[in-house]
Amino acid sequence: MSFFSTRRGFLKASGLVGAAGLTGAIGCKIPTRKHDHVGGLACAPLETVKVGVIGLGMRGPGAVSRLSAIPGVRVVALSDLFEARVNNRVKWLTDHGFSAPTRYFGGTEEWKKLVKNPEVNLVYVTSPWQMHVPMVKYALENKKHVVCEVPMVFTVEECWEIIELAEANRCHCMLLENCCYGESEMLALNLVRNNVLGTLVHGEGAYIHDLRGLMFAGNGYEGFWRLKWNAMHTGNPYATHGLGPICQYMSVGRGDQMRVLTAQSSGAFGMAEYAAAHKAQLDELKATRKGSKYGMTDQRALSGPWMRGDMCTAVIKTELGRTIMVQHDTTSPRPYSRINLISGTKGILKDYPLQIALDPEYKAPHLGWCNQAQMKEIQAKYRHPLWRDSGEIAKRMGGHGGMDFLMDLRLCYCLQNGLPLDINVYESCQWSVLAELTETSVKNDGAPVEVPDFTRGAWRDLKPLGIETVNLEVDKNAKADKQLSV
Ligand SMILES: NC(=O)c1ccc[n+]([C@@H]2O[C@H](COP(=O)([O-])OP(=O)(O)OC[C@H]3O[C@@H](n4cnc5c(N)ncnc54)[C@H](O)[C@@H]3O)[C@@H](O)[C@H]2O)c1
């Protein structure tokens, strides 16, 4: 057997084995720190948050209307490739009594003018994945606070570039992980902080959402960017909806830290079968679409093959010995689930549907899953204060049942009050970078991959996220629209 025919031989030859000391794991190098960390970064309060939103496809328009409803926030600039999409949002704003923002559209680089606009003090990125890193980096280079849709970044190298810029310029850089603000997720966080579940042992999160129809739709993702990603990559590119909340419960990055990950993917069966079953419709679409963006032609994206396996399952082990399972499947006909399971020495919470069980030894109400009355009691007692204070308006404003609005509300409140944001740049990078880490593990048949410590040791001292709310009165007549369920 030759040296290169064994997995360890391949890994050794590629210089990846145990570079930072984990026997057998594909290692990583940690660059030397040049600046102070920005884990609990507090910046000068922004009297008015003046937002520039880039990307007005399915996701961006809802952000524009949600943000406009928050006191002390103005949407001052908008950018998209298409003039009609920008004009549509300008009309919505002016129809609702807000001033017209500056418009940027047309060329692929027009968004840079929005970043440079001196009025803008927060750049809000809702563009395709392939544009996230250049947009986030450019905002930080121009000393603007920036928040970005999920996932913010894809490779370890890009993470270090973004961290270096955030640390050098002392700007906020936050992943817009709305699922951290879900009602069940915040209930779980409150249960954990009140030690109801005991010492945390294991968590599970996922993104299981059948997106086949949307990925192949002519009026879906602009330029078929998600299909193109699937054609070029495997692993889990979209881990953060399930992973982010679990990391907050476990204070990963703030008292615990991810250490090593392994991942396996199933074969890519779903896309090919879907494409075959819809051949006539796709042939028609191919005949009309000749674009080439995001790394390949529309023709190639619609024809396949697609590399990403349908189901990717990763397991992460933390420094304190906890385990986290993360799954991704957007190509099977399964009901939506983020799993959202957190289990400790005294009890467990899981979602889809929401259930809680508590150990009778700790005087819990019930052996087995709590019944409806017990659930009601626990939900009332441990309702997160953010939901208690602003849940009703959030539900009315919408966006995934209100969590999108609460995310924006907390973000703007923190900026207005000079507080650290709920999700720092290290968490934003670590949750997102599962894209590369899972792909590396999958391509090496499930080999363990070391997870870089982006905090460079600061995780030991960073304070866990508390139970935070806001003190902001939102206009009761405020309205949002264009909320989508994706
Ligand atoms: N957090 C959530 O629940 C959630 C839900 C949906 C989508 N998302 C994320 O939001 C992002 C956008 O998703 P979407 O569904 O709206 O995609 P989309 O394709 O519908 O919209 C993207 C928009 O960005 C614009 N765009 C592309 N390149 C641009 C450029 N160079 N300059 C300016 N605009 C540009 C496109 O014209 C398009 O209007 C993705 O990162 C996605 O993962 C998050």
The ligand as an SDF file (V2000), in Angstrom:
LIG
                    3D

 44 48  0  0  0  0  0  0  0  0999 V2000
  -32.0900   34.4450    7.9850 N   0  0  0  0  0  0  0  0  0  0  0  0
  -33.0610   33.9450    7.2380 C   0  0  0  0  0  0  0  0  0  0  0  0
  -34.0550   33.4310    7.7260 O   0  0  0  0  0  0  0  0  0  0  0  0
  -32.9170   34.0160    5.7570 C   0  0  0  0  0  0  0  0  0  0  0  0
  -34.0080   33.7400    4.9300 C   0  0  0  0  0  0  0  0  0  0  0  0
  -33.8370   33.8710    3.5580 C   0  0  0  0  0  0  0  0  0  0  0  0
  -32.6150   34.2380    3.0260 C   0  0  0  0  0  0  0  0  0  0  0  0
  -31.5690   34.4720    3.8590 N   0  0  0  0  0  0  0  0  0  0  0  0
  -30.2800   34.9010    3.3290 C   0  0  0  0  0  0  0  0  0  0  0  0
  -30.4440   36.1780    2.7270 O   0  0  0  0  0  0  0  0  0  0  0  0
  -29.5590   36.3140    1.6170 C   0  0  0  0  0  0  0  0  0  0  0  0
  -30.3470   36.7050    0.3760 C   0  0  0  0  0  0  0  0  0  0  0  0
  -31.2700   35.6690    0.0880 O   0  0  0  0  0  0  0  0  0  0  0  0
  -32.5110   35.9270   -0.8840 P   0  0  0  0  0  0  0  0  0  0  0  0
  -33.3790   34.7440   -0.7410 O   0  0  0  0  0  0  0  0  0  0  0  0
  -33.0670   37.2790   -0.6660 O   0  0  0  0  0  0  0  0  0  0  0  0
  -31.7930   35.8880   -2.3150 O   0  0  0  0  0  0  0  0  0  0  0  0
  -32.2890   36.6380   -3.6440 P   0  0  0  0  0  0  0  0  0  0  0  0
  -31.5310   36.0190   -4.7460 O   0  0  0  0  0  0  0  0  0  0  0  0
  -33.7760   36.6370   -3.6980 O   0  0  0  0  0  0  0  0  0  0  0  0
  -31.8440   38.1520   -3.4070 O   0  0  0  0  0  0  0  0  0  0  0  0
  -30.5350   38.5980   -3.5100 C   0  0  0  0  0  0  0  0  0  0  0  0
  -30.5610   40.0170   -4.0520 C   0  0  0  0  0  0  0  0  0  0  0  0
  -29.2180   40.5300   -4.0660 O   0  0  0  0  0  0  0  0  0  0  0  0
  -29.0560   41.2660   -5.2530 C   0  0  0  0  0  0  0  0  0  0  0  0
  -27.6400   41.3500   -5.6420 N   0  0  0  0  0  0  0  0  0  0  0  0
  -26.8490   40.3960   -6.1640 C   0  0  0  0  0  0  0  0  0  0  0  0
  -25.6260   40.8760   -6.4320 N   0  0  0  0  0  0  0  0  0  0  0  0
  -25.6520   42.1840   -6.0790 C   0  0  0  0  0  0  0  0  0  0  0  0
  -24.7130   43.2370   -6.1630 C   0  0  0  0  0  0  0  0  0  0  0  0
  -23.4770   43.0470   -6.6620 N   0  0  0  0  0  0  0  0  0  0  0  0
  -25.0680   44.4590   -5.7210 N   0  0  0  0  0  0  0  0  0  0  0  0
  -26.3260   44.6830   -5.2120 C   0  0  0  0  0  0  0  0  0  0  0  0
  -27.2590   43.7100   -5.1380 N   0  0  0  0  0  0  0  0  0  0  0  0
  -26.9260   42.4810   -5.5600 C   0  0  0  0  0  0  0  0  0  0  0  0
  -29.8700   40.5130   -6.2960 C   0  0  0  0  0  0  0  0  0  0  0  0
  -30.2020   41.3210   -7.4060 O   0  0  0  0  0  0  0  0  0  0  0  0
  -31.0830   40.0860   -5.4800 C   0  0  0  0  0  0  0  0  0  0  0  0
  -32.1270   41.0300   -5.5760 O   0  0  0  0  0  0  0  0  0  0  0  0
  -28.8330   34.9760    1.5250 C   0  0  0  0  0  0  0  0  0  0  0  0
  -27.6260   35.0860    2.1930 O   0  0  0  0  0  0  0  0  0  0  0  0
  -29.7250   34.0060    2.2480 C   0  0  0  0  0  0  0  0  0  0  0  0
  -29.0440   32.9150    2.7880 O   0  0  0  0  0  0  0  0  0  0  0  0
  -31.7150   34.3730    5.2090 C   0  0  0  0  0  0  0  0  0  0  0  0
  1  2  1  0
  2  3  2  0
  2  4  1  0
  4  5  1  0
  4 44  2  0
  5  6  2  0
  6  7  1  0
  7  8  2  0
  8  9  1  0
  8 44  1  0
  9 10  1  0
  9 42  1  0
 10 11  1  0
 11 12  1  0
 11 40  1  0
 12 13  1  0
 13 14  1  0
 14 15  2  0
 14 16  1  0
 14 17  1  0
 17 18  1  0
 18 19  2  0
 18 20  1  0
 18 21  1  0
 21 22  1  0
 22 23  1  0
 23 24  1  0
 23 38  1  0
 24 25  1  0
 25 26  1  0
 25 36  1  0
 26 27  1  0
 26 35  1  0
 27 28  2  0
 28 29  1  0
 29 30  1  0
 29 35  2  0
 30 31  1  0
 30 32  2  0
 32 33  1  0
 33 34  2  0
 34 35  1  0
 36 37  1  0
 36 38  1  0
 38 39  1  0
 40 41  1  0
 40 42  1  0
 42 43  1  0
M  CHG  2   8   1  16  -1
M  END
$$$$
